[in-house]
Amino acid sequence: MEYEIGDRVQLTIQRATDLGYVVMIDDEFEGLLFRNEVFQPLTRYAEVRGYIKNIREDGKIDVSLRPQGFLNVIDVDCDSIMEVLKERGSIMLTDKSSPESIKRELKMSKKAFKKAVGFLYKRKLIVLLDDRIELVKTDQ
């Protein structure tokens, strides 16, 4: 096995377990995709792109549907939020919103949401209100 953490791989969903999903990695090795990291419906034999998250001492491989590391995912998360904001003008979510609401609306974890919102806020692209997030209005 010549995988390294962060490698992009092809995953085929084999079966659901209590922990998540057993997957075939590049049709060659078995791995585990943890349920708490899945924000989309998955069916048996579905093929999805994934990333090597961890190679344990016992040789078992953990995978993720998202690239690993802040810099690899922040752009994707920010783009997702900005896309919804440009379409709707606002998002009825805040840092107090439930993880389930964030997952349902944006297909990401609350942690990823908060990081992306913080990143966008620091760059003065969004306004944080008590009950929602809005795009900064610009003069055009």
Phi, psi and omega in degrees: 000127184240029180279152172234155178302131181099346180299139176276134184221165175262128181247140172240121182291127181258308181196156177272144174229178177299326181279330184166234183230131172278130183233157169262130180261118181050036179056025186228316184238152177270144178216177181233129175252113185289137183303322183287358178250009182254124182236028178211155177291138177233139178239160180302136180072006174294143178251129181221156175280141179216182183220143176289122182262319184201141172243109185283163180302330180278004178090353179287148185244129173260138180234165179223156175274352181242146176299155183268146177099144184305309185294334180282338184245340186299320180297318180296315181294317178297317179299320179298315180293315181296324178299314179293318179297319180293328180284316187256337184092330178205162175235128181277056177225151175219181177293348177268353181295152180288151175303326180294319179296317180294317179298316181295316184282319190239356180059042176213165179284162178297322179298314179296319178301310182296322178295315181294318178298316177300317179298314180292322180294316179298331179269008176058038178263340181227161175244132178262119178248172183300325186240003183193174174240136178234156172290147173291131179282131180242147176281126181243000000 
